[in-house]
Amino acid sequence: MAAAAPTSPSAGTASPTGATTSPSGTATGPSATSTSLTDDRAEREALVPKAKVTWDKAADTAVKEVSGGKLTEIELTRASGENASPTGSPTGSPTETGAAPTPSAGSPVWAAEVAASDGTVHEVHVDAVTGKVFRSRTDSDQSADDKSEIADRLSRADRTPEQAAKVATDKTDGTVTAVKLDENDDQRLVWMVDVVTTGDWNKTTYAVDAGNGKILGEDVDRD
């Protein structure tokens, strides 16, 4: 697993004050009118409306793929078009039975990471149009320390990702496009939540304390 991200923005990323970088990791920039959208905002305008399955429905589907699993991360992205692994069993063992068709390249998909009780992470991809799992596999790069860190974070997260997302959308009315459990430099456990607003297609990233649900940081990405 990657180490905790620093609180200050890195090159090409957006970061709320006192928190980790945005789950989707795009840069800040000047605002633009709807007729002259930046590339990132134009991409949000093209992608977000195509997702018929909301993040929480996709997360629920992904979590069911892993016995005793809990969500650690989910993000709306596009299908690569590569051949996907067959859908996995609750233990992460691939099986052809019930495998959903792989979405065509460019189609909206939810890329989720779900951790078992021992911290083993499973990568689960859900078609954002049909709501079907088309890929599920265990993260083979995890070390024992990685698993221990994930398990520890989940044990300390008193607030669920759904509660964190509600905190964010209560502040900014929009579509949740990413949620991620992470830590800042002060070892504060946070849920990073991206909310995209239609009309201007800006993205606001909130760092929500995973213990008490308070907003620790906010960043508006107008790039």
Secondary structure, DSSP 8 states (H G I E B T S, - for coil): ------SS--TT----TTS---TT---------TTS--HHHHHHHHHGGG--S-HHHHHHHHHTTSTT-EEEEEEEEE---S-----B-TTS-B-STT------TT-EEEEEEEE-TTS-EEEEEEETTT--EEEEEE-TT--HHHHHHHHHHHHH--S-HHHHHHHHHHHS-SEEEEEEEEE-TT--EEEEEEEE-TTT--EEEEEEETTT--EEEEEEE--
